Amino acid sequence: MHDQVAARTSGNDSKNMVGPVLKSGDIAEAAIAAVQDDNPAAALIVENHEAYVRIKAEGQCLIRQSTMEHHLGRPFEMAELETVLASFAGQIEATPEYMRFYFDKVF
């Protein structure tokens, strides 16, 4: 499991950080790799808290089903991600093809 990792961060933990909190395991590990692949320009922070992993991205965090399949090496349905999703920051959009965490300010 990853230790606390800061990958491609700007050094700021802004209030616009969004993303999933996942129970530790194979799916969480694949999700970390998928987030890095699916959000190449994003400032990402990955925190390992032993029992769970918190993934943070600035403004938006996308996880694609096809990327999860690639990293798991097997067929994957996005509903499986929901089974290890303990919490999340931001708003969420879930489809069979992807899960997107985002921050949309409402005035």
PyMOL commands that set and color helices and strands:
alter all, ss='L'
color gray80, all
select helices_A, chain A and resi 26-38+65-72+78-84
alter helices_A, ss='H'
color red, helices_A
select strands_A, chain A and resi 5-7+17-23+44-48+52-58+60-64+85-89+91-94+98-102
alter strands_A, ss='S'
color yellow, strands_A
deselect
rebuild
show_as cartoon
